[in-house]
Amino acid sequence: MTWLIEFDDAALKELRKLDKQAQNEILKYLRERIATDEDPRRFGKPLSRNLAGLWRYRIRNYRLVCNIEDHRLVVLVLRAAHRKDVYD
């Protein structure tokens, strides 16, 4: 089973602001782990409170906030930022 990775426009803009090494690590993580696994929830953690229903992935000091759409087999990246800024 292959999951499609999509980026929200704001998340894509945030990703482009990161340094090249961080961008490559994040994209590699999404491509090699999340897209190819049967259950993308296996690698992340569910968020709570005002972000309930969304999932967090940790790549070094960076975090991805994603919405997992099971019916479409899509992981939609909503935020991509440093851990100190991602939940603002």
Secondary structure, DSSP 8 states (H G I E B T S, - for coil): ---EEEE-HHHHHHHHHS-HHHHHHHHHHIIIIITTSS-GGGTSEE--GGGTT-EEEEETTEEEEEEEETTTTEEEEEEEEETTTTT-
